[in-house]
Amino acid sequence: MDNEVKASLYDILNAIMEMDSFFIDIPKEFTTYKNDLRTRRAIERNIEIIGEALSRIITKDATINISNARKIVDTRNRIIHGYDSVSNEIIWGIVINHVPILQTEVKGLLGE
């Protein structure tokens, strides 16, 4: 695997671990997320990082198979360019439903 692709995969993994760290001392629940502006913005930023890393991976090596990679990149673009239409419910759904799958896939690609 190309070193740039590997570096981007580690960027994704680090962003996921950082998101998980936000919920060490607080409940990982939608209401907690919704009511904490700092956590919301930090989660959004990490999704931006993940989306950018995936965009780089897709560009560098189209054979890398990550579920919903294009949708994740599209979500990153929406957060950045359509910030006024970002839904807390959609972002939370991504955190709960899609990020764990992404984490498993990235760890598999990295052999962890």
Secondary structure, DSSP 8 states (H G I E B T S, - for coil): --HHHHHHHHHHHHHHHHHHHTTSSS---HHHHHT-HHHHHHHHHHHHHHHHHHHHHHHH-TT---TTHHHHHHHHHHHHH-GGG--HHHHHHIIIIIHHHHHHHHHHHHT-
